[in-house]
């Protein structure tokens, strides 16, 4: 069992920045690939970014590439999402997720590849 708790969401003006954190507990954090997804009102949950268990490989959705950065601190059991140059269309509930994709062969951009999920944190970007 892996428990995930997101924090760091809030209200920010367009062009501003936020850093989301996802604290993990339970199983060995360094054994899990981590992902961030988001869900805007009336829309399906979508992939944002992912980072491999050792932090070497990262992938981003085209919509956030160059603006968002995913990172992890395995000693602190935490994954981060630094969000810069925020836009109103980034408004959503942001979720972190974990799974061992290197074992399951799941695709990093598919939400059904991740077994463990946090409760989400709201990010609102005003224009």
C-alpha positions as CSV (number, residue, x, y, z in Angstrom):
1,X,0.0,0.0,0.0
2,X,1.2,3.5,-0.9
3,X,-0.5,6.5,0.6
4,X,-0.1,9.8,-1.3
5,X,-1.0,13.2,0.0
6,X,-0.8,16.3,-2.3
7,X,-0.4,19.9,-1.1
8,X,0.6,23.3,-2.5
9,X,-2.5,24.1,-4.5
10,X,-4.2,27.4,-4.4
11,X,-5.3,30.5,-6.3
12,X,-2.7,32.3,-8.4
13,X,-2.8,35.0,-11.1
14,X,-2.1,34.2,-14.7
15,X,1.7,34.1,-15.2
16,X,2.3,33.1,-11.6
17,X,3.9,30.0,-10.2
18,X,3.0,27.3,-7.7
19,X,4.9,24.2,-6.5
20,X,2.9,21.1,-5.7
21,X,4.2,18.4,-3.4
22,X,3.1,14.9,-3.0
23,X,4.2,13.1,0.1
24,X,4.3,9.3,0.0
25,X,4.2,6.8,2.8
26,X,4.0,3.0,3.0
27,X,6.1,1.1,0.5
28,X,9.6,2.1,-0.5
29,X,9.2,5.3,-2.4
30,X,12.2,4.8,-4.6
31,X,10.7,1.7,-6.1
32,X,7.8,3.6,-7.7
33,X,7.4,5.7,-10.8
34,X,5.5,8.8,-10.1
35,X,3.0,10.8,-12.2
36,X,1.0,14.0,-12.0
37,X,-2.5,14.2,-13.6
38,X,-5.1,16.8,-13.6
39,X,-8.8,17.1,-14.1
40,X,-10.6,20.3,-15.0
41,X,-14.4,20.8,-14.4
42,X,-16.3,18.9,-17.0
43,X,-13.3,17.2,-18.5
44,X,-11.6,13.9,-18.2
45,X,-8.5,13.4,-16.1
46,X,-5.4,14.0,-18.2
47,X,-1.7,13.3,-18.0
48,X,0.6,16.1,-16.9
49,X,4.1,14.7,-16.1
50,X,5.9,11.6,-15.0
51,X,9.2,10.8,-13.4
52,X,11.0,7.5,-13.2
53,X,11.8,5.8,-9.9
54,X,15.4,7.0,-10.1
55,X,14.5,10.5,-11.3
56,X,16.5,10.1,-14.6
57,X,13.6,10.0,-17.0
58,X,10.9,12.6,-17.2
59,X,8.0,13.1,-19.7
60,X,5.5,15.9,-20.0
61,X,2.3,16.6,-21.8
62,X,2.8,19.0,-24.7
63,X,0.5,21.6,-23.0
64,X,2.9,22.0,-20.0
65,X,6.3,21.3,-21.6
66,X,8.7,24.2,-20.9
67,X,6.5,25.5,-18.1
68,X,6.2,22.7,-15.6
69,X,9.0,20.6,-14.0
70,X,8.6,17.3,-12.2
71,X,11.2,16.2,-9.7
72,X,11.5,13.9,-6.7
73,X,13.4,13.5,-3.5
74,X,13.6,9.9,-2.6
75,X,15.1,10.5,0.8
76,X,12.0,12.7,1.6
77,X,9.5,10.3,-0.1
78,X,8.2,13.3,-2.0
79,X,7.6,14.2,-5.6
80,X,7.2,17.8,-6.8
81,X,5.6,19.7,-9.6
82,X,7.0,23.2,-10.2
83,X,4.5,25.1,-12.3
84,X,5.6,28.4,-13.9
85,X,3.9,30.7,-16.3
86,X,0.5,29.5,-15.3
87,X,-2.5,30.0,-17.5
88,X,-6.2,29.9,-16.8
89,X,-6.5,26.7,-18.7
90,X,-4.2,25.1,-16.1
91,X,-7.0,25.4,-13.6
92,X,-7.8,21.8,-12.4
93,X,-7.6,19.4,-9.5
94,X,-4.1,18.0,-9.6
95,X,-3.4,14.4,-8.6
96,X,-0.3,12.5,-8.0
97,X,-0.1,8.8,-8.8
98,X,2.4,5.9,-8.2
99,X,3.1,2.5,-9.7
100,X,5.9,0.3,-10.8
101,X,5.6,0.9,-14.5
102,X,9.0,-0.8,-15.1
103,X,7.4,-4.0,-13.9
104,X,3.9,-3.7,-15.2
105,X,4.8,-2.2,-18.6
106,X,2.1,0.4,-18.3
107,X,2.2,3.5,-20.4
108,X,3.2,6.5,-18.3
109,X,0.5,8.8,-19.9
110,X,-2.4,6.5,-19.1
111,X,-4.1,6.9,-15.8
112,X,-5.1,3.3,-15.6
113,X,-1.4,2.4,-15.5
114,X,-1.2,3.8,-11.9
115,X,-2.6,1.9,-9.0
116,X,-2.1,4.4,-6.2
117,X,-3.6,7.9,-6.2
118,X,-3.7,10.9,-3.9
119,X,-6.9,12.9,-3.1
120,X,-5.9,15.8,-5.2
121,X,-5.2,19.5,-4.7
122,X,-7.0,22.4,-6.4
123,X,-5.1,24.8,-8.6
124,X,-7.0,27.9,-9.8
125,X,-5.4,30.4,-12.2
126,X,-7.2,33.7,-12.6
127,X,-7.0,35.8,-15.7
